[in-house]
Amino acid sequence: MQKRKDVLTTGQVAQICNVAPRTVTKWFDSGQLKGYRIPGSRDRRIPTSELIRFMKAHDIPTDVLEEGKMRVLVIDSDWQNAEDLGKVLKSKRNYDVETAQNSFDAGLIAHKMIPHIIIINLMARDIDANQVCKYVRTSDDLSTTKVIALAKNLNDSEAEALQQKGFDTVISDSSDSTAVFNAINEVTAIIY
């Protein structure tokens, strides 16, 4: 098990508390949430112990922080593929997984759960994966969310082109659980 980080970014705090990063900034600027600014920058850092104190004082559940759950949204128009990948992820105790079969549902679920990871099948019908990725990259609420493309038979230049479009990495086979977990670990800054 990895050691918990002692200091968190406002984006990480936002994911833990399930709020927008600007809300964390307001808590910090009003003095409700203690921390410090990085010299020469507007970036803020919050010690984990301070976050736990703040969450308990405001009756915000600390179970996500204590258990270190990774929130994952799987988007695939093929319901069975989405469910199968969800089951693989749920086999690990520290994953909270939701699935969506279209862009509309994906947007609703993403804003509700603020996922750490979105895995999207590039071949999904009626889902524009590039638009979803672009939306995530421009959304304040999802600014720290990592987007993983699921695409079979891609060569290195195609995979790199996807990363240029904003995807964090590519998984070529969703049935290879080791590859899925390696991709997730590669792109996330895990709190625990």
N, C-alpha and C positions, 0 to 999 in steps of 0.2 A: 504494500500500500504506500502511495506517495505521501510525503509530508505535506501538511496544509501550508499554504502560503501565509506569511505573516502580514503582508500588505497587499491590498487589492486596489484595482483601478475603479473608477466610477462605473465603467461598463460592466465589470464583474459584479459589483455591488447591485447594479440594476437587474442583472440576471438573477441573482440570488433572491432579491426582494420582489421580483416580478413587476418591476416598474420601469418607466422610461429613464434613460441616463440623465435627462434634464431634471427629473425629480430628485435624483441623488445629488445633483449639483445644487439644487435649492436647499436640500437638507444640510449640505456642507456649508454653503454660504450663509445660512441663517444661524449656524453654530449648533444645530441639533445633532449633527453627526461630525464627530471630531476627526481630524486627520491633518494633512499638511499638503502644501503645494510644492511641486518640483521647482527649484530655483530657476528663474529665467523662462518659465513656462506657465501656462494656465492650467496644466494638468494637475489633478488632485490625486492623493493616495490616502486610503483609509486602512488603518491597522485592523486585522481580523478581530482582535479582542474588543475594539471599539464598536465594530459592526455588530457583534453578538450582544453587547450591552444595549445598543440602540434598538435592535430588533426585539429584545426581551422587554425593554421599557415601553415599546409601542405595540406590543402584542402581535408582532409579525412572527409567523412560525419560523423556527430555526431548523426544522427538520431537513430542508434542502442543504443547508450549510453543514449540518452535522453528518448527514448521510452522504453528501457529495454526489447527489443524483445528477446525471447528465441528461438534459432534455433533448430529445431527438424527434424531428418531424420527417416522416418518409412520405414523399409525393410520387405516386405512380398511378396511372389510369387503370392499370391491371390490379384489381382488388386483391387477387391471390398473391401476386408478387409483393405488394406492399405489406400484406399480413405476414407472409413468410419472412421477410426481412425484419419486420417488427418483432416476430417471435424470436429470431436470432438475437436481436438486441436485448429483448426482455429476459433472455436467458442469463444475462448478467444482472445482478441485484441492483446495481447503481445506475440503471438506465430507465428513464420515464419516456415512453414512446407513444406517439400519436401518428395516425396515418391519414392521408387525404388522397382522393382520387381525381380532383380537379383543382384548378387555380383558385376558384372562389373559396372552396372549403379550406384550401391551404392557407389563404390569406387570413381567414377567420381564426383558424387554429394557431397560426403563427403569432397573431397579436394577442391571443389569449394565453398561450404558454411561453412565449418569448424563448424559442428553442436555442440551445447552444449550437446545435447542428441541424441543417436541413440536408437530407439526401434526396436528390431528385433524378428520376429516370429521364434521360434525354430523349428516349424513344416513346415516351408516353403520349397517347392520343389526347388531343384537346388541351394540352398543357405546353405553354411556351416557356421552356426552361430558362432560356436567355432572359426573357422578361422577368421571370421570378427572381433570378439572380440579380438583375439590375435593380429591381424593386428593393430587395433586401439591402443592397449596397447603398441605396439612397434614403433608407428609412432610419430615422433617429432611434426608434424603439428596437430595431434589429441590428444596430450598428456593430455589435460584437458577435453576431451569429455567423458561423462558418457554413459555407455551401459546398456540398460534395456532389459532383456529377456521377451518375451511374450510367456507363456506356460501354458496350461490349466491342471488342476488336478495334480499339483505337491504337494508332501508333504514337510514338513519342511527340512528334510535331503536332498531331491533333490534340493530344492531351495538353501540350503547352499552349496551344491556341485557346483552349477552354480556360486555362488559368489567366490568360491575357484578358479574357472577357469577364473575369471576376470570380470564377470558381476557385475554391481553395485547393482542391485535388480531385482526382478521378478514381473511381472504383470500376474495374472491368468485369467483375463477377460477384454479384450480390450473394451467391450461394457459398462463397468462400469466406466463412466467418472470420478467419484470421486476417484476411485482407481488409475486411470491413472495419474490424477493431483497430488494425494498424493505421488505416486512413484517418479514423476518428482521432486516435492518439496523436497522429502527426500534425493535425491542424488545430488542436485545441490547447489552450493554456488551462490545464485542469487545476482546479482549486485544491483538490486533494491529490 
